[in-house]
């Protein structure tokens, strides 16, 4: 198995159990690799595994969502494309947000700056689209922050209520909410 395949197999374990709950035994089982093989790929242990997963998931998010926001289309079309990408990335709301997972407990101590940088990247990309649509910069940034908060809140509701409707409702209404003049 390649290192990339190992990383892909580790993603669900971190999403389900978080950083602290993902023991080496769980990670070994999730990846179908023995602990020695995991250490071969990730000599730094669990923190290196989490860092690799964080980077992989962040790159995937960038390829899907941020790419849509940075495209050459009109703002509304960019936002629709980004929302479709969000729906795909989060599997209709069934996938927990990795930024949230990596912002609790000891993971926050290890990854705080990376999480903050990724979050700022998302807010800045949304803000630029809203500015392109003619919305003042300060209003655009507040709306972008609110949009991220709505998405995160919807993902939490999905996880707790086991119902994807809140996420899908937020994603469906997001372009119009962001662009209201």
C-alpha positions in Angstrom: 0.0 0.0 0.0 1.2 3.5 -0.8 1.6 6.2 1.9 -1.3 8.1 0.2 -3.6 5.0 0.5 -2.6 4.7 4.2 -3.5 8.4 4.7 -6.9 7.9 2.9 -7.7 4.9 5.1 -6.8 6.9 8.3 -9.2 9.8 7.5 -12.4 8.0 8.7 -10.8 7.0 12.0 -9.8 10.6 12.8 -13.2 11.9 11.6 -15.1 9.4 13.8 -12.9 9.4 16.9 -11.1 12.7 16.8 -7.4 13.1 17.5 -7.5 12.0 21.1 -9.9 9.1 20.5 -8.0 7.7 17.6 -5.7 5.3 19.4 -2.8 3.5 17.5 -4.9 0.3 17.7 -7.9 2.0 16.0 -5.6 3.6 13.4 -3.9 0.3 12.7 -7.3 -1.4 12.3 -8.6 1.4 10.1 -5.6 1.4 7.8 -5.2 -2.4 7.8 -1.5 -1.8 8.7 0.3 -3.2 11.7 1.7 -0.6 14.2 5.2 -1.2 12.8 4.0 -0.5 9.3 2.3 2.7 10.5 5.5 3.8 12.1 7.4 3.0 8.9 5.1 5.5 7.0 4.8 7.9 9.9 7.9 7.8 12.2 6.5 10.7 14.2 3.6 8.5 15.3 0.0 9.7 15.7 0.8 13.4 15.4 2.5 12.8 12.1 -0.4 10.7 10.9 -2.9 13.5 11.8 -0.7 16.1 10.1 -0.6 14.0 6.9 -4.4 13.5 7.0 -4.9 17.2 7.8 -2.8 18.2 4.8 -4.5 15.6 2.5 -8.0 16.7 3.5 -7.0 20.4 3.2 -5.7 19.8 -0.3 -8.8 17.9 -1.3 -11.0 20.8 0.0 -8.9 23.3 -1.9 -9.2 21.2 -5.1 -12.9 21.1 -4.8 -14.2 24.1 -3.0 -11.6 26.8 -3.2 -11.0 26.1 -6.8 -14.7 26.7 -7.5 -14.5 30.0 -5.6 -11.4 31.1 -7.5 -12.8 30.3 -11.0 -13.5 32.7 -13.8 -17.3 32.6 -13.5 -19.7 35.2 -12.2 -20.0 35.3 -8.4 -23.4 33.6 -8.1 -22.1 30.7 -10.3 -18.9 30.5 -8.3 -20.9 30.2 -5.1 -23.2 27.6 -6.5 -20.3 25.6 -7.7 -18.6 25.9 -4.3 -21.8 24.8 -2.6 -22.0 21.7 -4.9 -18.4 21.0 -4.0 -19.2 21.4 -0.3 -22.0 18.9 -0.6 -19.7 16.5 -2.3 -16.8 17.1 0.1 -18.9 16.6 3.2 -20.9 13.7 1.6 -24.2 15.6 2.0 -23.3 16.5 5.6 -22.3 13.0 6.7 -18.6 13.8 7.0 -17.4 15.8 10.0 -15.3 18.9 9.4 -11.7 18.1 9.9 -11.0 21.7 11.0 -13.4 21.2 13.9 -11.9 17.8 14.8 -8.4 19.3 14.9 -9.4 22.2 17.1 -10.2 20.3 20.3 -8.0 19.0 23.1 -4.4 18.2 22.4 -5.0 18.4 18.7 -5.6 22.2 19.1 -2.2 22.5 20.8 -0.6 20.7 17.8 -2.6 22.2 14.9 -4.0 25.5 16.0 -2.1 27.7 13.6 -2.8 25.3 10.7 -6.5 25.2 11.4 -6.6 29.0 11.8 -4.7 29.5 8.5 -7.1 27.1 6.6 -10.1 28.8 8.1 -8.8 32.2 7.1 -8.2 30.9 3.6 -11.8 29.8 3.3 -13.2 33.1 4.6 -10.9 35.1 2.3 -11.9 33.2 -0.8 -15.6 33.7 0.0 -15.0 37.4 0.8 -13.3 38.0 -2.6 -16.3 36.5 -4.4 -18.6 38.8 -2.5 -16.5 41.8 -3.2 -16.6 40.8 -6.9 -20.4 40.9 -6.6 -20.2 44.5 -5.4 -20.6 44.0 -1.7 -18.4 46.2 0.5 -15.3 44.5 2.0 -16.3 44.7 5.6 -19.8 43.4 5.0 -18.4 40.7 2.7 -16.1 39.4 5.4 -18.8 39.3 8.0 -21.1 37.4 5.6 -18.3 35.0 4.9 -17.7 34.3 8.5 -21.4 33.8 9.1 -21.5 31.4 6.2 -18.7 29.3 7.7 -20.5 29.4 11.0 -23.7 28.2 9.4 -22.0 25.4 7.6 -20.2 24.3 10.8 -23.3 24.5 12.8 -25.2 22.4 10.3 -22.5 19.8 10.3 -22.8 19.6 14.1 -26.5 19.2 13.9 -26.1 16.4 11.3 -23.7 14.5 13.6 -25.9 14.9 16.7 -29.4 14.5 15.1 -28.3 11.9 12.5 -30.2 14.0 9.9 -28.5 15.6 6.9 -31.4 18.0 6.2 -29.9 21.0 8.2 -26.7 20.8 6.2 -28.5 20.5 2.8 -30.8 23.4 3.7 -27.9 25.6 4.5 -25.9 24.7 1.4 -29.0 25.2 -0.8 -29.7 28.7 0.5 -26.1 29.9 0.9 -25.5 31.7 -2.5 -28.7 33.8 -2.1 -27.9 34.6 1.6 -24.4 35.6 0.8 -25.3 37.8 -2.1 -28.4 39.6 -0.7 -27.9 43.3 -1.3 
